[in-house]
């Protein structure tokens, strides 16, 4: 842990215990390590401002399970939830199903987007049990309905508990991040819609194929739905950005900033190591870019890391109309650090499955903009309503409908909209949620 953080950590210069001259002898080094009775204690001690700056570095106890998660595979029921305050209560919560993964156990059980539930196994959800309520391998959702009392005001709304339950059972499941694609006719023009839920390199070919379909249908507009996308691969973010545009091949997509020592090593090897550029190829073949000069992006607080990278990287080049709520605020990337001589997977210590996912770099767009700790603010502020989530990909779903309105009317006015943010979301309890990772090799001489 100490060696990996001393070598890789983005904020190494801010942590005195990680300085290269911290220890004058092996004995002093051993005395330091022996202060910590648990690996997590040492790791936590080396994190820079975890409440505000580094909210994302994590210690991994089982890197095999983590690798499966990065591939989109994990043991799950197959749905995601937004949690809201029960009207009139400061502690009780209720859930609204926001996403059901096709082919999952939740899908097979009949769970649908927009369904409400007030409890798990008959126990009311509250601020203290949200994290533990979904821990069992099997549990019952206690369903509910939303009563707005026939008025537009929310202070007289209520959650009506039902006797109906649905049983959720966890099982191994691999998610296809390309959740939905549509071609929608708006006043004679074709609007492509893509709901994309993670930047997973295993599905890059399918992403390329989706854009080939859009291009074959002469898509003149694109609505990119990243509202639940927590991020993933930087290389896939570059691919998606290039598919949306295509007229900026070779231009700077984003730049990287590592800790001072790694930054210098990359620069000395080749300054291009620190620059990511738009591309017109994938795996040696051409890609079907849409050549757009405007894109609509749907976002929420669950839109993070690589999702934010796409928005930020496109902003200097084309008109990015962001609709929804403010994004997560994660502009840093990470790598997986293993217990081996060169920190790689090969040769990892066979006596344990610990690894680390520390922040190692931050990314800026071609204008140098980064460090958006408070997230990226939408141009059109609009939240999902607990009593009207709508059907994803349907032109009447509120966020998509707002994008289509802007497409159909030149200079459409931006209406004032009251909105309700969730108290929390199910992805807030996912330990490795929101990772943005890079696949990059350091010069061998630096590691030595």
VOPAGU-2260 file (C-alpha; in pm, 1 decimal, decimal comma):
REM VOPAGU-2260
SITE   aa  ch    i         X         Y         Z
SITE  UNK   A    0       0,0       0,0       0,0
SITE  UNK   A    1     267,4     252,5      97,2
SITE  UNK   A    2     487,8     178,0    -202,8
SITE  UNK   A    3     198,9     191,7    -447,5
SITE  UNK   A    4      70,0     522,7    -309,5
SITE  UNK   A    5     421,2     667,7    -294,8
SITE  UNK   A    6     465,2     585,1    -661,2
SITE  UNK   A    7     122,8     649,9    -816,7
SITE  UNK   A    8     -91,7     876,8    -601,7
SITE  UNK   A    9    -202,5    1198,2    -771,2
SITE  UNK   A   10    -188,1    1395,9    -446,6
SITE  UNK   A   11     139,8    1248,1    -325,4
SITE  UNK   A   12     290,6    1595,8    -291,0
SITE  UNK   A   13      22,4    1690,8     -37,9
SITE  UNK   A   14      89,3    1393,2     193,6
SITE  UNK   A   15     412,3    1426,6     400,5
SITE  UNK   A   16     407,3    1054,7     486,2
SITE  UNK   A   17     442,8     975,6     112,9
SITE  UNK   A   18     754,9    1182,8      50,2
SITE  UNK   A   19    1052,0     993,2     -89,5
SITE  UNK   A   20    1272,5    1091,1     204,8
SITE  UNK   A   21    1009,5    1016,5     470,4
SITE  UNK   A   22    1216,5     731,1     623,8
SITE  UNK   A   23    1587,1     736,7     704,4
SITE  UNK   A   24    1613,6     359,3     750,3
SITE  UNK   A   25    1429,7      32,8     695,6
SITE  UNK   A   26    1370,6      18,4    1068,9
SITE  UNK   A   27    1196,0     356,1    1069,1
SITE  UNK   A   28     987,3     240,9     772,0
SITE  UNK   A   29     888,4     -78,0     958,6
SITE  UNK   A   30     800,1     117,6    1273,3
SITE  UNK   A   31     573,5     340,1    1066,7
SITE  UNK   A   32     391,8      47,1     905,9
SITE  UNK   A   33     350,1    -127,5    1241,2
SITE  UNK   A   34     139,3     161,8    1366,8
SITE  UNK   A   35    -147,8      29,5    1155,2
SITE  UNK   A   36    -328,1    -284,8    1259,9
SITE  UNK   A   37    -540,7    -304,4     945,0
SITE  UNK   A   38    -459,6    -234,1     576,8
SITE  UNK   A   39    -750,7       8,1     548,7
SITE  UNK   A   40    -612,3     216,7     837,4
SITE  UNK   A   41    -288,2     278,6     648,8
SITE  UNK   A   42    -469,3     345,3     320,7
SITE  UNK   A   43    -710,0     594,0     480,5
SITE  UNK   A   44    -417,8     771,3     647,4
SITE  UNK   A   45    -265,7     844,4     305,5
SITE  UNK   A   46    -574,2     998,7     140,3
SITE  UNK   A   47    -576,6    1373,1      73,6
SITE  UNK   A   48    -885,4    1558,9     199,9
SITE  UNK   A   49   -1127,2    1265,4     158,6
SITE  UNK   A   50   -1435,2    1477,4     228,4
SITE  UNK   A   51   -1372,4    1731,4     -45,9
SITE  UNK   A   52   -1086,6    1651,2    -287,0
SITE  UNK   A   53   -1024,2    1276,5    -298,4
SITE  UNK   A   54   -1363,4    1117,9    -243,0
SITE  UNK   A   55   -1296,8     827,5    -477,1
SITE  UNK   A   56    -973,6     638,7    -400,4
SITE  UNK   A   57   -1056,1     292,2    -265,9
SITE  UNK   A   58    -881,3      -8,9    -118,4
SITE  UNK   A   59   -1001,4    -333,6    -275,9
SITE  UNK   A   60   -1020,3    -650,5     -67,5
SITE  UNK   A   61   -1113,0    -880,5    -357,4
SITE  UNK   A   62    -966,8    -764,2    -686,9
SITE  UNK   A   63   -1114,5   -1062,7    -873,5
SITE  UNK   A   64   -1467,6    -944,5    -794,9
SITE  UNK   A   65   -1361,1    -588,4    -877,4
SITE  UNK   A   66   -1230,0    -690,0   -1220,7
SITE  UNK   A   67   -1562,0    -859,6   -1291,9
SITE  UNK   A   68   -1741,0    -540,4   -1191,8
SITE  UNK   A   69   -1534,8    -335,4   -1437,6
SITE  UNK   A   70   -1640,9    -582,3   -1707,0
SITE  UNK   A   71   -2004,0    -512,0   -1615,2
SITE  UNK   A   72   -2051,7    -841,4   -1432,9
SITE  UNK   A   73   -2145,1    -878,3   -1069,1
SITE  UNK   A   74   -2394,6   -1048,3    -840,2
SITE  UNK   A   75   -2706,7    -832,4    -835,2
SITE  UNK   A   76   -3083,2    -828,4    -860,5
SITE  UNK   A   77   -3062,4    -606,2   -1166,3
SITE  UNK   A   78   -3224,9    -273,4   -1080,3
SITE  UNK   A   79   -3136,9      76,6    -957,4
SITE  UNK   A   80   -3327,4     304,4    -723,2
SITE  UNK   A   81   -3366,9     670,6    -630,4
SITE  UNK   A   82   -3463,8     732,3    -267,8
SITE  UNK   A   83   -3682,5    1022,4    -158,4
SITE  UNK   A   84   -3812,9    1162,7     170,0
SITE  UNK   A   85   -4159,9    1044,9     262,0
SITE  UNK   A   86   -4375,5    1361,7     266,0
SITE  UNK   A   87   -4405,1    1492,4     619,9
SITE  UNK   A   88   -4119,6    1279,6     758,4
SITE  UNK   A   89   -3756,8    1373,4     820,8
SITE  UNK   A   90   -3638,2    1013,6     854,9
SITE  UNK   A   91   -3859,6     776,3     652,1
SITE  UNK   A   92   -3775,4     715,9     287,0
SITE  UNK   A   93   -3930,7     547,6     -13,3
SITE  UNK   A   94   -3773,4     414,5    -330,8
SITE  UNK   A   95   -3854,3     476,5    -695,5
SITE  UNK   A   96   -3721,6     220,3    -941,6
SITE  UNK   A   97   -3527,3     416,6   -1199,7
SITE  UNK   A   98   -3371,1     138,5   -1406,5
SITE  UNK   A   99   -3440,3    -232,4   -1462,7
SITE  UNK   A  100   -3173,0    -421,0   -1654,9
SITE  UNK   A  101   -3316,1    -633,3   -1937,0
SITE  UNK   A  102   -3290,5   -1006,2   -1869,1
SITE  UNK   A  103   -3204,7    -960,9   -1501,5
SITE  UNK   A  104   -3391,2   -1130,1   -1216,2
SITE  UNK   A  105   -3563,0    -798,9   -1140,2
SITE  UNK   A  106   -3684,4    -782,4   -1499,9
SITE  UNK   A  107   -3804,5   -1141,4   -1488,8
SITE  UNK   A  108   -3989,2   -1070,2   -1163,4
SITE  UNK   A  109   -4190,1    -796,1   -1334,7
SITE  UNK   A  110   -4028,1    -492,5   -1172,1
SITE  UNK   A  111   -4073,8    -177,6   -1380,2
SITE  UNK   A  112   -3925,7     170,1   -1395,1
SITE  UNK   A  113   -4127,3     417,1   -1191,2
SITE  UNK   A  114   -4260,7     163,4    -939,8
SITE  UNK   A  115   -4253,9     278,2    -577,2
SITE  UNK   A  116   -4177,1      76,5    -267,1
SITE  UNK   A  117   -4181,5     182,6      94,3
SITE  UNK   A  118   -4000,2    -105,4     261,6
SITE  UNK   A  119   -3791,9    -422,2     245,3
SITE  UNK   A  120   -3929,3    -738,7     403,2
SITE  UNK   A  121   -4197,9    -530,5     573,2
SITE  UNK   A  122   -3951,0    -285,2     730,4
SITE  UNK   A  123   -3997,5      82,2     647,2
SITE  UNK   A  124   -3700,8     236,6     466,2
SITE  UNK   A  125   -3532,3     511,3     663,8
SITE  UNK   A  126   -3209,6     707,5     664,4
SITE  UNK   A  127   -3037,6     445,1     880,2
SITE  UNK   A  128   -3113,8     125,1     690,5
SITE  UNK   A  129   -3077,6     215,6     322,2
SITE  UNK   A  130   -2727,9      73,0     306,9
SITE  UNK   A  131   -2812,2    -258,1     472,4
SITE  UNK   A  132   -3165,9    -317,6     346,4
SITE  UNK   A  133   -3049,3    -461,3      13,2
SITE  UNK   A  134   -2769,5    -677,7     155,8
SITE  UNK   A  135   -2954,1   -1015,1     161,4
SITE  UNK   A  136   -2932,5   -1240,8    -143,4
SITE  UNK   A  137   -3312,2   -1246,0    -155,9
SITE  UNK   A  138   -3565,9    -995,4     -22,0
SITE  UNK   A  139   -3917,2    -864,8     -79,4
SITE  UNK   A  140   -3996,7    -514,1    -199,6
SITE  UNK   A  141   -4308,3    -373,0     -31,8
SITE  UNK   A  142   -4475,5    -175,5    -309,6
SITE  UNK   A  143   -4646,4     161,5    -277,1
SITE  UNK   A  144   -4818,4     427,6    -485,3
SITE  UNK   A  145   -4781,8     804,3    -499,5
SITE  UNK   A  146   -5086,7    1020,0    -418,7
SITE  UNK   A  147   -5053,8    1385,7    -520,8
SITE  UNK   A  148   -5398,0    1463,3    -374,3
SITE  UNK   A  149   -5502,3    1610,7    -705,7
SITE  UNK   A  150   -5293,5    1926,1    -660,3
SITE  UNK   A  151   -4965,7    2050,2    -811,2
SITE  UNK   A  152   -4827,6    2130,6    -466,2
SITE  UNK   A  153   -4614,8    1865,1    -298,6
SITE  UNK   A  154   -4676,7    1943,9      68,6
SITE  UNK   A  155   -5005,6    1749,4      63,4
SITE  UNK   A  156   -4867,3    1445,9    -120,0
SITE  UNK   A  157   -4850,1    1103,5      42,5
SITE  UNK   A  158   -4709,2     754,8     -10,5
SITE  UNK   A  159   -4978,2     486,2       1,5
SITE  UNK   A  160   -4851,5     151,4     122,9
SITE  UNK   A  161   -4977,9    -152,2     -68,0
SITE  UNK   A  162   -4997,2    -515,1      36,2
SITE  UNK   A  163   -4826,8    -628,3    -286,8
SITE  UNK   A  164   -4466,8    -748,2    -275,6
SITE  UNK   A  165   -4211,5    -848,5    -537,2
SITE  UNK   A  166   -3927,7   -1086,1    -454,0
SITE  UNK   A  167   -3581,3    -980,0    -569,1
SITE  UNK   A  168   -3307,0   -1244,5    -593,6
SITE  UNK   A  169   -2941,9   -1176,1    -663,6
SITE  UNK   A  170   -2751,9   -1373,1    -925,5
SITE  UNK   A  171   -2446,9   -1323,3   -1147,8
SITE  UNK   A  172   -2539,9   -1078,1   -1421,0
SITE  UNK   A  173   -2349,1    -895,4   -1694,1
SITE  UNK   A  174   -2490,4    -560,1   -1802,9
SITE  UNK   A  175   -2486,1    -433,8   -2160,2
SITE  UNK   A  176   -2424,9     -59,2   -2119,4
SITE  UNK   A  177   -2608,8      21,2   -2442,1
SITE  UNK   A  178   -2947,1      20,2   -2273,3
SITE  UNK   A  179   -3160,4     163,3   -2552,0
SITE  UNK   A  180   -3132,4     316,1   -2897,8
SITE  UNK   A  181   -3411,7     487,5   -3088,4
SITE  UNK   A  182   -3464,8     690,4   -3403,0
SITE  UNK   A  183   -3732,9     954,8   -3339,9
SITE  UNK   A  184   -3890,5    1169,2   -3610,7
SITE  UNK   A  185   -3918,2    1534,6   -3507,2
SITE  UNK   A  186   -4078,2    1754,8   -3770,7
SITE  UNK   A  187   -3924,8    1548,9   -4050,9
SITE  UNK   A  188   -3577,3    1526,0   -3900,3
SITE  UNK   A  189   -3426,9    1212,2   -3748,6
SITE  UNK   A  190   -3318,0    1231,7   -3385,2
SITE  UNK   A  191   -3096,1     952,1   -3257,5
SITE  UNK   A  192   -3140,8     857,7   -2891,7
SITE  UNK   A  193   -2884,0     655,2   -2699,8
SITE  UNK   A  194   -2911,1     559,2   -2335,9
SITE  UNK   A  195   -2559,1     458,6   -2238,4
SITE  UNK   A  196   -2500,7     332,9   -1884,5
SITE  UNK   A  197   -2125,5     269,8   -1846,8
SITE  UNK   A  198   -1803,1     322,3   -2039,6
SITE  UNK   A  199   -1711,7     -43,6   -2077,4
SITE  UNK   A  200   -1439,7    -131,1   -2328,2
SITE  UNK   A  201   -1587,7    -479,9   -2372,5
SITE  UNK   A  202   -1880,7    -320,7   -2557,9
SITE  UNK   A  203   -1690,7     -73,5   -2778,1
SITE  UNK   A  204   -1782,4    -269,0   -3091,2
SITE  UNK   A  205   -2152,3    -248,8   -3001,9
SITE  UNK   A  206   -2118,3     124,4   -2941,4
SITE  UNK   A  207   -1960,9     165,6   -3282,4
SITE  UNK   A  208   -2244,2     -40,4   -3435,7
SITE  UNK   A  209   -2508,8     177,6   -3269,8
SITE  UNK   A  210   -2361,3     484,8   -3437,6
SITE  UNK   A  211   -2342,1     301,3   -3769,5
SITE  UNK   A  212   -2719,6     251,9   -3739,5
SITE  UNK   A  213   -2767,7     619,1   -3653,0
SITE  UNK   A  214   -2564,2     723,2   -3955,3
SITE  UNK   A  215   -2749,3     482,3   -4184,8
SITE  UNK   A  216   -3072,8     646,9   -4069,5
SITE  UNK   A  217   -2935,3     992,6   -4147,6
SITE  UNK   A  218   -2954,4    1108,1   -3785,2
SITE  UNK   A  219   -2935,1    1487,8   -3779,9
SITE  UNK   A  220   -2950,0    1520,6   -3401,2
SITE  UNK   A  221   -2841,5    1313,5   -3102,5
SITE  UNK   A  222   -2978,9    1289,0   -2750,3
SITE  UNK   A  223   -2717,2    1114,3   -2537,4
SITE  UNK   A  224   -2869,8     986,2   -2214,4
SITE  UNK   A  225   -2600,6     962,1   -1945,3
SITE  UNK   A  226   -2831,2    1021,4   -1650,0
SITE  UNK   A  227   -2733,0     699,0   -1468,4
SITE  UNK   A  228   -2384,5     650,2   -1616,5
SITE  UNK   A  229   -2119,8     644,2   -1339,9
SITE  UNK   A  230   -1826,1     636,3   -1582,3
SITE  UNK   A  231   -1556,6     386,9   -1673,3
SITE  UNK   A  232   -1286,2     377,9   -1940,2
SITE  UNK   A  233   -1121,4     697,7   -2062,9
SITE  UNK   A  234   -1047,5     533,5   -2399,1
SITE  UNK   A  235   -1417,5     461,0   -2447,2
SITE  UNK   A  236   -1500,0     821,3   -2358,7
SITE  UNK   A  237   -1265,8     931,8   -2636,9
SITE  UNK   A  238   -1430,5     685,4   -2877,1
SITE  UNK   A  239   -1780,1     813,7   -2792,8
SITE  UNK   A  240   -1670,1    1175,6   -2832,6
SITE  UNK   A  241   -1520,3    1091,5   -3171,9
SITE  UNK   A  242   -1837,7     911,9   -3282,6
SITE  UNK   A  243   -2047,1    1215,8   -3197,7
SITE  UNK   A  244   -1821,3    1452,8   -3391,3
SITE  UNK   A  245   -1566,9    1327,8   -3647,7
SITE  UNK   A  246   -1458,0    1668,0   -3774,2
SITE  UNK   A  247   -1189,3    1712,4   -3507,5
SITE  UNK   A  248    -968,3    1409,6   -3574,3
SITE  UNK   A  249    -623,2    1469,7   -3430,1
SITE  UNK   A  250    -733,0    1763,4   -3215,1
SITE  UNK   A  251    -689,6    1758,3   -2837,7
SITE  UNK   A  252    -971,5    1575,8   -2663,4
SITE  UNK   A  253    -826,3    1602,5   -2313,2
SITE  UNK   A  254    -496,6    1639,9   -2132,1
SITE  UNK   A  255    -363,6    1447,5   -1834,6
SITE  UNK   A  256    -198,6    1564,5   -1515,7
SITE  UNK   A  257     -28,4    1304,9   -1294,9
SITE  UNK   A  258     184,0    1354,1    -985,6
SITE  UNK   A  259     501,7    1551,1   -1052,3
SITE  UNK   A  260     734,3    1250,6   -1091,9
SITE  UNK   A  261     512,1    1051,5   -1328,8
SITE  UNK   A  262     422,9    1367,0   -1521,8
SITE  UNK   A  263     791,9    1431,3   -1581,5
SITE  UNK   A  264     856,4    1068,6   -1681,3
SITE  UNK   A  265     576,2    1067,4   -1938,4
SITE  UNK   A  266     683,9    1404,3   -2075,4
SITE  UNK   A  267    1048,0    1301,5   -2108,0
SITE  UNK   A  268     950,2     983,7   -2290,2
SITE  UNK   A  269     710,9    1166,8   -2524,6
SITE  UNK   A  270     492,6    1473,2   -2451,8
SITE  UNK   A  271     215,3    1307,8   -2653,3
SITE  UNK   A  272     178,4    1061,0   -2364,1
SITE  UNK   A  273      -8,0    1335,6   -2177,8
SITE  UNK   A  274    -251,0    1421,9   -2457,9
SITE  UNK   A  275    -562,3    1234,3   -2566,6
SITE  UNK   A  276    -682,2    1312,9   -2918,4
SITE  UNK   A  277   -1000,9    1262,2   -3117,6
SITE  UNK   A  278    -974,2     964,0   -3352,3
SITE  UNK   A  279   -1145,3     847,5   -3669,4
SITE  UNK   A  280   -1057,3     479,7   -3626,5
SITE  UNK   A  281   -1130,3     195,2   -3387,6
SITE  UNK   A  282    -928,1    -128,4   -3382,7
SITE  UNK   A  283    -770,9     -24,5   -3711,2
SITE  UNK   A  284   -1100,2      36,5   -3892,7
SITE  UNK   A  285   -1297,2     355,3   -3961,2
SITE  UNK   A  286   -1581,4     465,8   -3735,5
SITE  UNK   A  287   -1918,8     606,7   -3835,1
SITE  UNK   A  288   -1903,7     955,6   -3687,2
SITE  UNK   A  289   -2212,4    1175,9   -3702,5
SITE  UNK   A  290   -2022,2    1502,9   -3763,3
SITE  UNK   A  291   -2256,2    1688,9   -3528,5
SITE  UNK   A  292   -2202,3    2047,5   -3417,6
SITE  UNK   A  293   -2460,9    2011,9   -3138,9
SITE  UNK   A  294   -2550,6    1734,8   -2896,0
SITE  UNK   A  295   -2806,3    1703,5   -2616,6
SITE  UNK   A  296   -2686,4    1529,1   -2300,4
SITE  UNK   A  297   -2925,0    1416,0   -2024,8
SITE  UNK   A  298   -2761,3    1419,1   -1682,3
SITE  UNK   A  299   -2824,0    1370,0   -1310,7
SITE  UNK   A  300   -2609,2    1355,2    -999,6
SITE  UNK   A  301   -2533,0     994,2   -1097,6
SITE  UNK   A  302   -2356,4    1108,7   -1417,0
SITE  UNK   A  303   -1990,4    1085,4   -1321,4
SITE  UNK   A  304   -1627,3    1061,6   -1432,8
SITE  UNK   A  305   -1613,3     944,4   -1796,8
SITE  UNK   A  306   -1964,9    1083,0   -1852,6
SITE  UNK   A  307   -1844,2    1421,2   -1734,0
SITE  UNK   A  308   -1528,5    1383,3   -1942,7
SITE  UNK   A  309   -1736,4    1353,3   -2261,8
SITE  UNK   A  310   -1936,9    1666,0   -2173,7
SITE  UNK   A  311   -1628,6    1864,1   -2073,1
SITE  UNK   A  312   -1415,8    1750,7   -2368,2
SITE  UNK   A  313   -1685,5    1833,8   -2626,6
SITE  UNK   A  314   -1768,5    2175,1   -2481,1
SITE  UNK   A  315   -1482,8    2366,9   -2651,2
SITE  UNK   A  316   -1574,7    2222,7   -2990,8
SITE  UNK   A  317   -1952,7    2192,0   -3026,8
SITE  UNK   A  318   -2270,6    2312,8   -2859,8
SITE  UNK   A  319   -2340,4    2074,2   -2570,0
SITE  UNK   A  320   -2690,8    2128,4   -2433,8
SITE  UNK   A  321   -2700,3    1961,9   -2092,9
SITE  UNK   A  322   -3050,0    1884,4   -1962,4
SITE  UNK   A  323   -3130,8    1749,8   -1616,2
SITE  UNK   A  324   -2949,8    1812,2   -1290,6
SITE  UNK   A  325   -2587,6    1881,3   -1192,3
SITE  UNK   A  326   -2340,0    1597,5   -1243,5
SITE  UNK   A  327   -2128,0    1425,5    -977,7
SITE  UNK   A  328   -1807,0    1629,5   -1001,4
SITE  UNK   A  329   -1537,8    1368,3   -1072,1
SITE  UNK   A  330   -1262,5    1476,1   -1306,9
SITE  UNK   A  331    -995,3    1239,6   -1171,4
SITE  UNK   A  332    -901,0     900,1   -1305,8
SITE  UNK   A  333    -754,1     591,5   -1143,7
SITE  UNK   A  334    -575,2     265,9   -1216,3
SITE  UNK   A  335    -574,7     -69,7   -1039,8
SITE  UNK   A  336    -255,5    -113,9    -836,6
SITE  UNK   A  337    -161,5    -472,5    -745,2
SITE  UNK   A  338      88,5    -613,1    -494,5
SITE  UNK   A  339     364,4    -697,3    -743,1
SITE  UNK   A  340     708,5    -565,1    -829,2
SITE  UNK   A  341     570,4    -340,0   -1103,7
SITE  UNK   A  342     218,8    -295,9    -954,8
SITE  UNK   A  343      65,6    -493,8   -1243,1
SITE  UNK   A  344    -173,2    -790,8   -1227,7
SITE  UNK   A  345      89,1   -1037,2   -1349,7
SITE  UNK   A  346     304,6   -1151,1   -1060,8
SITE  UNK   A  347      63,7   -1030,8    -793,6
SITE  UNK   A  348     119,8   -1170,3    -444,3
SITE  UNK   A  349     -79,8   -1499,3    -431,5
SITE  UNK   A  350    -127,5   -1477,9     -52,8
SITE  UNK   A  351    -406,3   -1218,9     -67,0
SITE  UNK   A  352    -649,2   -1045,5    -305,9
SITE  UNK   A  353    -595,0    -685,9    -194,6
SITE  UNK   A  354    -545,6    -417,9    -460,8
SITE  UNK   A  355    -595,2     -43,1    -473,9
SITE  UNK   A  356    -781,6     194,3    -701,4
SITE  UNK   A  357    -618,7     529,2    -613,7
SITE  UNK   A  358    -666,1     853,8    -802,3
SITE  UNK   A  359    -359,4     891,2   -1023,3
SITE  UNK   A  360    -445,2    1167,8   -1269,2
SITE  UNK   A  361    -691,6    1439,8   -1346,7
SITE  UNK   A  362    -817,1    1531,0   -1690,2
SITE  UNK   A  363    -881,7    1872,3   -1841,4
SITE  UNK   A  364   -1042,3    1967,1   -2171,4
SITE  UNK   A  365    -855,0    2141,6   -2453,0
SITE  UNK   A  366    -925,0    2477,8   -2287,2
SITE  UNK   A  367    -761,1    2357,9   -1965,1
SITE  UNK   A  368   -1087,7    2336,2   -1768,9
SITE  UNK   A  369   -1093,6    2081,0   -1486,9
SITE  UNK   A  370   -1142,3    2068,5   -1107,3
SITE  UNK   A  371   -1520,6    2097,2   -1125,9
SITE  UNK   A  372   -1566,8    1963,9    -772,4
SITE  UNK   A  373   -1931,7    2071,7    -764,9
SITE  UNK   A  374   -2016,7    1904,1   -1093,8
SITE  UNK   A  375   -2122,1    2033,8   -1435,1
SITE  UNK   A  376   -2433,3    2250,4   -1424,9
SITE  UNK   A  377   -2706,4    2185,4   -1683,3
SITE  UNK   A  378   -2821,5    2445,6   -1932,6
SITE  UNK   A  379   -3179,5    2335,0   -1875,0
SITE  UNK   A  380   -3253,6    2241,7   -1514,3
SITE  UNK   A  381   -3508,1    1961,0   -1492,5
SITE  UNK   A  382   -3534,6    1671,8   -1248,9
SITE  UNK   A  383   -3714,2    1341,0   -1265,4
SITE  UNK   A  384   -4042,8    1357,2   -1078,7
SITE  UNK   A  385   -4111,2    1076,1    -828,3
SITE  UNK   A  386   -4467,1    1035,6    -955,0
SITE  UNK   A  387   -4381,3    1051,8   -1325,8
SITE  UNK   A  388   -4055,0     885,8   -1424,8
SITE  UNK   A  389   -4186,4     792,7   -1767,2
SITE  UNK   A  390   -4052,5     524,4   -2000,4
SITE  UNK   A  391   -3690,8     554,4   -2107,1
SITE  UNK   A  392   -3660,0     621,0   -2479,0
SITE  UNK   A  393   -4024,2     728,1   -2509,6
SITE  UNK   A  394   -4063,7    1075,6   -2657,3
SITE  UNK   A  395   -4299,4    1168,7   -2370,9
SITE  UNK   A  396   -4044,6    1086,5   -2098,1
SITE  UNK   A  397   -3986,6    1428,9   -1936,0
SITE  UNK   A  398   -3610,3    1473,0   -1989,1
SITE  UNK   A  399   -3614,1    1336,2   -2343,4
SITE  UNK   A  400   -3927,7    1536,3   -2421,2
SITE  UNK   A  401   -3749,5    1855,0   -2315,2
SITE  UNK   A  402   -3462,4    1782,0   -2553,7
SITE  UNK   A  403   -3704,6    1710,4   -2838,3
SITE  UNK   A  404   -3883,7    2038,0   -2765,4
SITE  UNK   A  405   -3556,8    2226,1   -2803,0
SITE  UNK   A  406   -3486,5    2046,1   -3129,7
SITE  UNK   A  407   -3831,3    2118,2   -3270,9
SITE  UNK   A  408   -3844,3    2489,7   -3186,5
SITE  UNK   A  409   -3560,0    2725,6   -3270,4
SITE  UNK   A  410   -3443,3    2910,2   -2961,3
SITE  UNK   A  411   -3705,9    2736,1   -2747,2
SITE  UNK   A  412   -3759,5    2920,5   -2418,6
SITE  UNK   A  413   -3628,8    2754,7   -2105,6
SITE  UNK   A  414   -3923,1    2722,6   -1867,0
SITE  UNK   A  415   -3885,7    2753,9   -1492,9
SITE  UNK   A  416   -3941,7    2413,7   -1338,3
SITE  UNK   A  417   -3971,9    2319,6    -973,6
SITE  UNK   A  418   -3769,8    2009,5    -911,2
SITE  UNK   A  419   -3707,4    1746,7    -647,2
SITE  UNK   A  420   -3365,7    1589,1    -597,7
SITE  UNK   A  421   -3340,2    1238,4    -452,1
SITE  UNK   A  422   -3224,7    1198,7     -92,3
SITE  UNK   A  423   -2984,8     932,4    -220,1
SITE  UNK   A  424   -2949,8     666,0    -487,4
SITE  UNK   A  425   -2867,6     297,6    -486,4
SITE  UNK   A  426   -2537,1     362,5    -662,6
SITE  UNK   A  427   -2427,1     571,8    -363,6
SITE  UNK   A  428   -2388,9     243,2    -176,2
SITE  UNK   A  429   -2177,4      80,8    -446,8
SITE  UNK   A  430   -1818,8      96,7    -321,4
SITE  UNK   A  431   -1657,0     115,0    -663,6
SITE  UNK   A  432   -1917,9     329,5    -831,9
SITE  UNK   A  433   -1798,2     629,8   -1031,7
SITE  UNK   A  434   -1456,8     496,6   -1131,1
SITE  UNK   A  435   -1282,3     650,7   -1431,3
SITE  UNK   A  436    -986,1     438,5   -1523,4
SITE  UNK   A  437    -702,4     448,1   -1771,2
SITE  UNK   A  438    -510,0     168,3   -1936,1
SITE  UNK   A  439    -157,5     300,8   -1955,7
SITE  UNK   A  440     194,0     167,3   -1917,5
SITE  UNK   A  441     476,2     361,6   -1759,1
SITE  UNK   A  442     829,6     357,8   -1900,0
SITE  UNK   A  443    1005,6      52,8   -1752,6
SITE  UNK   A  444    1298,0     257,2   -1627,1
SITE  UNK   A  445    1066,9     466,9   -1412,9
SITE  UNK   A  446     921,0     165,6   -1236,0
SITE  UNK   A  447    1267,5      24,8   -1177,5
